[in-house]
């Protein structure tokens, strides 16, 4: 009971709380993959119901909530990932972050961000060393940080 | 271990995007406990990651959360013996190591708002209108009463004058 109380105080305590905080972010993320509002909304509903099922099993204190939710969404989007081997590098919505990246950075970032590929798998697909793919990913994050003025 | 080189390797970015291998993830989680610098760098990346997602957010149309609630309701069974306890269909409770206590799926534990059926708006509108009608009637009868009272006082005065 005390553990539950601590959880309530430090981390998202309910599905409603999670939805308020991350619903829009998840919908934006899903939409970029499926590129259809109705399908994206269906997928959002399924993602949250899946999270509700696992809610009490998740250790919310040690994990970044957004990273976790995004992983749930990625699992729901598996079928879309199988259809699209390589994620389209152009975002469906205007995205200043992606516009500032080089073509290579954008290719790596989008393929990792929107799919379940590991950097090692992507490196094989792109015939590049894993180290180089990771460096491109790092450079993409540096672009995001610069855009945020940090 | 060269912590700076590890941070610069891009493993942290790969982990944040969920694309690190299980071995890399395991190693990173261990190193995070041992080196505060790695923990700080990871936290910073997670913040950047959230900022990016917020930038690309789409406000969900109204009614989506109701659909989520419906979906959750369709996934859970209510135990007849304990109506307030929700059991999952997934078989999670059948695990031998699963705690025996009741399991809840919290939906609105911390919310200070409540949801009611739309039909209640007509009830509230009716109560509001009735309230207004009673208020008007009360004001009307009060004014009538005051006027009548004044007339009675006037008549009493006149009566006293006749007696004298």
HADDOCK unambig.tbl for C-alpha pairs under 7 A between the chains (distance, minus, plus):
assign (segid A and resid 13 and name CA) (segid B and resid 109 and name CA) 6.83 0.50 0.50
assign (segid A and resid 13 and name CA) (segid B and resid 110 and name CA) 6.82 0.50 0.50
assign (segid A and resid 14 and name CA) (segid B and resid 106 and name CA) 5.23 0.50 0.50
assign (segid A and resid 14 and name CA) (segid B and resid 107 and name CA) 5.25 0.50 0.50
assign (segid A and resid 14 and name CA) (segid B and resid 108 and name CA) 5.86 0.50 0.50
assign (segid A and resid 14 and name CA) (segid B and resid 109 and name CA) 5.98 0.50 0.50
assign (segid A and resid 15 and name CA) (segid B and resid 106 and name CA) 6.62 0.50 0.50
assign (segid A and resid 15 and name CA) (segid B and resid 107 and name CA) 5.12 0.50 0.50
assign (segid A and resid 16 and name CA) (segid B and resid 107 and name CA) 5.72 0.50 0.50
assign (segid A and resid 16 and name CA) (segid B and resid 108 and name CA) 5.69 0.50 0.50
assign (segid A and resid 23 and name CA) (segid B and resid 60 and name CA) 6.91 0.50 0.50
assign (segid A and resid 24 and name CA) (segid B and resid 57 and name CA) 4.86 0.50 0.50
assign (segid A and resid 24 and name CA) (segid B and resid 58 and name CA) 4.85 0.50 0.50
assign (segid A and resid 24 and name CA) (segid B and resid 59 and name CA) 4.77 0.50 0.50
assign (segid A and resid 24 and name CA) (segid B and resid 60 and name CA) 5.73 0.50 0.50
assign (segid A and resid 25 and name CA) (segid B and resid 53 and name CA) 5.41 0.50 0.50
assign (segid A and resid 25 and name CA) (segid B and resid 54 and name CA) 5.40 0.50 0.50
assign (segid A and resid 25 and name CA) (segid B and resid 56 and name CA) 6.63 0.50 0.50
assign (segid A and resid 25 and name CA) (segid B and resid 57 and name CA) 4.12 0.50 0.50
assign (segid A and resid 25 and name CA) (segid B and resid 58 and name CA) 6.48 0.50 0.50
assign (segid A and resid 27 and name CA) (segid B and resid 57 and name CA) 6.60 0.50 0.50
assign (segid A and resid 27 and name CA) (segid B and resid 58 and name CA) 5.88 0.50 0.50
assign (segid A and resid 27 and name CA) (segid B and resid 60 and name CA) 6.80 0.50 0.50
assign (segid A and resid 28 and name CA) (segid B and resid 56 and name CA) 5.46 0.50 0.50
assign (segid A and resid 28 and name CA) (segid B and resid 57 and name CA) 4.31 0.50 0.50
assign (segid A and resid 28 and name CA) (segid B and resid 58 and name CA) 4.75 0.50 0.50
assign (segid A and resid 29 and name CA) (segid B and resid 53 and name CA) 6.93 0.50 0.50
assign (segid A and resid 29 and name CA) (segid B and resid 56 and name CA) 6.98 0.50 0.50
assign (segid A and resid 45 and name CA) (segid B and resid 67 and name CA) 6.65 0.50 0.50
assign (segid A and resid 45 and name CA) (segid B and resid 68 and name CA) 5.03 0.50 0.50
assign (segid A and resid 48 and name CA) (segid B and resid 68 and name CA) 6.58 0.50 0.50
assign (segid A and resid 49 and name CA) (segid B and resid 68 and name CA) 6.15 0.50 0.50
assign (segid A and resid 49 and name CA) (segid B and resid 71 and name CA) 6.18 0.50 0.50
assign (segid A and resid 49 and name CA) (segid B and resid 72 and name CA) 5.27 0.50 0.50
assign (segid A and resid 52 and name CA) (segid B and resid 105 and name CA) 6.36 0.50 0.50
assign (segid A and resid 66 and name CA) (segid B and resid 50 and name CA) 6.75 0.50 0.50
assign (segid A and resid 67 and name CA) (segid B and resid 16 and name CA) 6.82 0.50 0.50
assign (segid A and resid 112 and name CA) (segid B and resid 17 and name CA) 6.72 0.50 0.50
assign (segid A and resid 112 and name CA) (segid B and resid 19 and name CA) 6.28 0.50 0.50
assign (segid A and resid 113 and name CA) (segid B and resid 17 and name CA) 5.74 0.50 0.50
assign (segid A and resid 116 and name CA) (segid B and resid 19 and name CA) 6.78 0.50 0.50
assign (segid A and resid 117 and name CA) (segid B and resid 19 and name CA) 6.05 0.50 0.50
assign (segid A and resid 118 and name CA) (segid B and resid 19 and name CA) 4.00 0.50 0.50
assign (segid A and resid 118 and name CA) (segid B and resid 20 and name CA) 5.67 0.50 0.50
assign (segid A and resid 118 and name CA) (segid B and resid 21 and name CA) 6.38 0.50 0.50
assign (segid A and resid 119 and name CA) (segid B and resid 14 and name CA) 6.90 0.50 0.50
assign (segid A and resid 119 and name CA) (segid B and resid 19 and name CA) 5.69 0.50 0.50
assign (segid A and resid 119 and name CA) (segid B and resid 20 and name CA) 6.53 0.50 0.50
assign (segid A and resid 134 and name CA) (segid B and resid 9 and name CA) 6.88 0.50 0.50
assign (segid A and resid 134 and name CA) (segid B and resid 10 and name CA) 4.80 0.50 0.50
assign (segid A and resid 134 and name CA) (segid B and resid 11 and name CA) 6.71 0.50 0.50
assign (segid A and resid 134 and name CA) (segid B and resid 14 and name CA) 6.74 0.50 0.50
assign (segid A and resid 135 and name CA) (segid B and resid 9 and name CA) 6.69 0.50 0.50
assign (segid A and resid 135 and name CA) (segid B and resid 10 and name CA) 5.57 0.50 0.50
assign (segid A and resid 137 and name CA) (segid B and resid 10 and name CA) 6.74 0.50 0.50
assign (segid A and resid 137 and name CA) (segid B and resid 13 and name CA) 6.63 0.50 0.50
assign (segid A and resid 138 and name CA) (segid B and resid 10 and name CA) 5.19 0.50 0.50
assign (segid A and resid 138 and name CA) (segid B and resid 13 and name CA) 6.03 0.50 0.50
assign (segid A and resid 144 and name CA) (segid B and resid 48 and name CA) 6.88 0.50 0.50
assign (segid A and resid 145 and name CA) (segid B and resid 48 and name CA) 6.44 0.50 0.50
